[in-house]
Amino acid sequence: MSQTQLSRAPVGVLDSGLGGLSVLKALRAELPAEDFVYCADCGNAPWGDKTQDFVLDRCRAICRFLIGMHAKMIVLACNTATALAADALRSEFALPIVGIEPAVKPASVQSRSHVIGVLATNGTIQSSRYRLLTERFGHDVRILSTGAPGLMECVEKGDFTGPRTRALAQKYLAPMQKAGIDKLVLGCTHYPFLSDVLHDILGPEVELIEPGPAVACVAHTRLRQISAARTLNASPAEQFFIKKAVLHKDVLLRLWPQAENIAELAV
Ligand code: DGL
């Protein structure tokens, strides 16, 4: 592939569902001239309570699909996939694979109360990768890590602010509030879509930290390193491949109203 062909190739983005759109938003802002192919495994979600083998198999199948779509890079817009599958995927595939992990480092450095909360999936919280992360950056802070099953499903159903979502969030946040957190790390890409409720419960003194923009910067740097960043594009495009698209199209359109190219993810 020539350098021009490479720069014109799309960036692949994958998640278990629609949460990765929070990362796609940051990628779109950072890389306005790129084309994106977004894959959501909605029909198999959540991944957060599945086995490592299951998550790896799904990621592998979707990566192969994205490579078939000529992706020049893949962004794992999913903390769970990064925690459970990134190392294996990087050893299997030659293209750059950018992952995402809970922003424990910036939260612990910036915390004034020295108590931070991390909300993520069980898969992420129980992973050895997450344990290493908290060991590395948890010296001067107390880290309250909570697996939050059910919250991603609220987003997938389009229930961003309803009473069920609020009650579930309240349950997970209560011990963190009691402990005096001043930063809440959103360790699952679905949770930025619940920011209104989370802010409302925690109040203005607790900052929500989402990693989308940082990941978009890393993605940009990687593209420059392989001389594949696109700078000119008359009509930057996004294509969406969704597992069980008929059931999830409405919520996708609420989160990404300009989506036009929506198809079934057939892998
Ligand atoms: N969006 C995901 C993450 O960042 C996965 C949620 C799930 O499938 O359980 O972890």
Residues whose N, C-alpha, C, O or C-beta is under 5 A from the ligand:
A	BS01	DGL	S16 G19 A45 P46 W47 G48 D49 A77 C78 N79 T80 T121 M152 G187 C188 T189 H190
